[in-house]
Every structure is written in structure tokens, then in C-alpha cells.
Amino acid sequence: MADQPRRPRTLNDARSEAEAAFKRATTKVAEAPPRKSAAAPGVREQVTLRIDQDVLEWFQESGPGWQDRINEALRKAAGK
């Protein structure tokens, strides 16, 4: 058989090739999720917590250390 002439490229062929090249260049390799290290005892994490106003006032009435008292009450409730 003789060499057959190539068919001319169409816009769709060029677009498909460009999209495939872009995808190869921009696709990130999936990374493993970061490992959680075991928290050292006594390390605290800042969170936002919504509690009733009267409960908050009750803990704050005792003065400084109200956050520690809330933490202790939560520990007891969690059985820790």
C-alpha cells in the first residue's frame, strides 16, 4: 500500500490535544492526608463554642479561670 495522505487537523483535534496537555501539566499528584500526631497531655486547641448566656455567666461569676472550669465540667461529662 502506498502512503495515504494525512487528513487535515480539525479544530476539535487541536482543542482535544491542548486540553489533554493542559490537564497533564496542571493535574497534581494526590498526596496522602497529613498524619495527626498524638496530642501531648495538656495541649489545648482553640475552638468556637456556642453556649447559653446564663451558663456562660454562671461560670464567669466565679472570676478568672472560668474557661478552665468549663473545660473541667466537660471532662466530667465526657467521663474523663
DRENSE-696906 format. One line per 5 residues: for each residue x negated, y negated, z negated of N, C-alpha, C. Coordinates in nm, 2 decimals, always signed. Example, Ala and Ser with C-alpha at 12.3 -4.5 7.8 and 13.67 -1.06 7.14 Angstrom:
BEGIN
-1.32/+0.57/-0.78/-1.23/+0.45/-0.78/-1.32/+0.33/-0.78; -1.28/+0.22/-0.71/-1.37/+0.11/-0.71/-1.29/+0.00/-0.79
//
This chain:
BEGIN
-0.08/+0.12/+0.00/+0.00/+0.00/+0.00/-0.09/-0.12/+0.00; -0.04/-0.22/+0.07/-0.11/-0.35/+0.07/-0.08/-0.43/-0.05; -0.17/-0.52/-0.09/-0.14/-0.61/-0.20/-0.01/-0.69/-0.17; +0.08/-0.68/-0.26/+0.20/-0.76/-0.24/+0.18/-0.90/-0.30; +0.23/-1.00/-0.23/+0.21/-1.14/-0.29/+0.29/-1.15/-0.42
+0.23/-1.23/-0.51/+0.29/-1.25/-0.64/+0.41/-1.34/-0.62; +0.51/-1.32/-0.70/+0.62/-1.41/-0.69/+0.59/-1.54/-0.76; +0.64/-1.65/-0.72/+0.61/-1.77/-0.79/+0.66/-1.78/-0.93; +0.59/-1.84/-1.02/+0.64/-1.85/-1.15/+0.76/-1.94/-1.16; +0.85/-1.91/-1.25/+0.97/-1.99/-1.27/+0.95/-2.06/-1.40
+1.04/-2.16/-1.42/+1.03/-2.24/-1.54/+1.05/-2.15/-1.66; +1.14/-2.05/-1.65/+1.17/-1.96/-1.77/+1.04/-1.88/-1.80; +0.97/-1.83/-1.70/+0.84/-1.76/-1.73/+0.74/-1.85/-1.81; +0.72/-1.97/-1.76/+0.63/-2.06/-1.83/+0.68/-2.09/-1.97; +0.81/-2.12/-1.98/+0.86/-2.15/-2.11/+0.84/-2.03/-2.21
+0.87/-1.91/-2.16/+0.86/-1.79/-2.25/+0.72/-1.77/-2.29; +0.62/-1.79/-2.20/+0.48/-1.78/-2.23/+0.44/-1.89/-2.33; +0.48/-2.01/-2.31/+0.45/-2.12/-2.40/+0.51/-2.09/-2.54; +0.63/-2.05/-2.55/+0.69/-2.02/-2.68/+0.62/-1.90/-2.75; +0.58/-1.80/-2.68/+0.51/-1.69/-2.74/+0.37/-1.74/-2.79
+0.30/-1.82/-2.71/+0.17/-1.87/-2.75/+0.19/-1.96/-2.88; +0.29/-2.04/-2.88/+0.31/-2.13/-3.00/+0.34/-2.04/-3.12; +0.42/-1.94/-3.10/+0.46/-1.85/-3.21/+0.34/-1.78/-3.27; +0.25/-1.73/-3.18/+0.13/-1.67/-3.23/+0.04/-1.76/-3.30; +0.03/-1.89/-3.26/-0.06/-1.99/-3.32/+0.00/-2.04/-3.45
+0.13/-2.04/-3.47/+0.19/-2.10/-3.59/+0.24/-2.00/-3.69; +0.25/-1.87/-3.65/+0.30/-1.78/-3.75/+0.20/-1.75/-3.86; +0.24/-1.76/-3.98/+0.15/-1.74/-4.09/+0.16/-1.59/-4.13; +0.05/-1.54/-4.18/+0.05/-1.40/-4.23/+0.11/-1.41/-4.37; +0.20/-1.31/-4.39/+0.27/-1.31/-4.51/+0.17/-1.28/-4.63
+0.18/-1.36/-4.73/+0.10/-1.35/-4.84/+0.17/-1.27/-4.96; +0.10/-1.20/-5.03/+0.16/-1.13/-5.15/+0.20/-1.24/-5.25; +0.31/-1.22/-5.32/+0.36/-1.31/-5.42/+0.25/-1.33/-5.53; +0.24/-1.44/-5.58/+0.14/-1.46/-5.69/+0.17/-1.38/-5.81; +0.07/-1.32/-5.87/+0.09/-1.24/-5.98/+0.11/-1.32/-6.11
+0.21/-1.28/-6.18/+0.23/-1.35/-6.31/+0.14/-1.29/-6.41; +0.07/-1.38/-6.47/-0.02/-1.34/-6.58/+0.06/-1.33/-6.71; +0.02/-1.24/-6.79/+0.09/-1.23/-6.92/+0.06/-1.36/-7.00; +0.17/-1.42/-7.05/+0.15/-1.55/-7.12/+0.08/-1.52/-7.25; -0.01/-1.60/-7.29/-0.07/-1.59/-7.42/+0.02/-1.63/-7.53
+0.01/-1.56/-7.64/+0.11/-1.60/-7.75/+0.10/-1.74/-7.79; +0.21/-1.81/-7.81/+0.21/-1.94/-7.85/+0.21/-2.04/-7.73; +0.20/-1.99/-7.61/+0.21/-2.08/-7.50/+0.35/-2.11/-7.47; +0.38/-2.24/-7.45/+0.52/-2.28/-7.42/+0.54/-2.33/-7.28; +0.66/-2.32/-7.23/+0.69/-2.37/-7.10/+0.80/-2.47/-7.11
+0.78/-2.58/-7.03/+0.88/-2.69/-7.03/+0.99/-2.65/-6.95; +1.12/-2.66/-7.00/+1.24/-2.63/-6.93/+1.34/-2.74/-6.95; +1.44/-2.75/-6.87/+1.55/-2.84/-6.90/+1.67/-2.75/-6.94; +1.73/-2.79/-7.05/+1.84/-2.71/-7.11/+1.95/-2.80/-7.15; +2.07/-2.76/-7.11/+2.19/-2.84/-7.14/+2.26/-2.78/-7.26
+2.27/-2.85/-7.37/+2.34/-2.80/-7.49/+2.44/-2.91/-7.53; +2.54/-2.87/-7.61/+2.64/-2.96/-7.66/+2.58/-3.07/-7.74; +2.63/-3.19/-7.73/+2.58/-3.31/-7.80/+2.58/-3.29/-7.95; +2.69/-3.23/-8.01/+2.69/-3.21/-8.15/+2.59/-3.11/-8.20; +2.55/-3.01/-8.12/+2.45/-2.91/-8.16/+2.31/-2.98/-8.16
+2.29/-3.06/-8.06/+2.16/-3.14/-8.05/+2.15/-3.23/-8.17; +2.25/-3.30/-8.20/+2.25/-3.40/-8.31/+2.22/-3.33/-8.44; +2.28/-3.21/-8.46/+2.26/-3.13/-8.58/+2.11/-3.10/-8.60; +2.05/-3.05/-8.49/+1.91/-3.02/-8.50/+1.82/-3.15/-8.52; +1.86/-3.25/-8.46/+1.78/-3.38/-8.47/+1.80/-3.45/-8.60
+1.91/-3.42/-8.67/+1.93/-3.49/-8.80/+1.82/-3.45/-8.90; +1.76/-3.34/-8.89/+1.66/-3.29/-8.98/+1.52/-3.36/-8.96; +1.51/-3.44/-8.85/+1.39/-3.52/-8.83/+1.30/-3.45/-8.73; +1.17/-3.49/-8.73/+1.08/-3.43/-8.63/+1.07/-3.28/-8.65; +1.04/-3.21/-8.53/+1.03/-3.07/-8.53/+1.16/-3.00/-8.49
+1.26/-3.09/-8.44/+1.39/-3.03/-8.40/+1.38/-2.93/-8.28; +1.28/-2.96/-8.19/+1.26/-2.86/-8.08/+1.21/-2.73/-8.13; +1.12/-2.73/-8.23/+1.07/-2.61/-8.29/+1.19/-2.53/-8.36; +1.28/-2.61/-8.43/+1.39/-2.54/-8.49/+1.49/-2.48/-8.39; +1.51/-2.55/-8.28/+1.59/-2.49/-8.17/+1.52/-2.36/-8.12
+1.39/-2.37/-8.10/+1.32/-2.25/-8.05/+1.33/-2.13/-8.15; +1.32/-2.16/-8.27/+1.33/-2.06/-8.38/+1.47/-2.00/-8.37; +1.58/-2.08/-8.36/+1.71/-2.03/-8.36/+1.73/-1.94/-8.23; +1.67/-1.98/-8.12/+1.69/-1.90/-8.00/+1.61/-1.77/-8.02; +1.50/-1.77/-8.08/+1.42/-1.64/-8.11/+1.51/-1.55/-8.19
+1.57/-1.60/-8.30/+1.65/-1.51/-8.38/+1.77/-1.46/-8.30; +1.83/-1.54/-8.22/+1.94/-1.50/-8.13/+1.90/-1.39/-8.03; +1.77/-1.40/-7.99/+1.72/-1.30/-7.89/+1.67/-1.18/-7.96; +1.67/-1.18/-8.09/+1.62/-1.06/-8.17/+1.47/-1.05/-8.17; +1.40/-1.16/-8.16/+1.25/-1.16/-8.16/+1.20/-1.20/-8.30
//
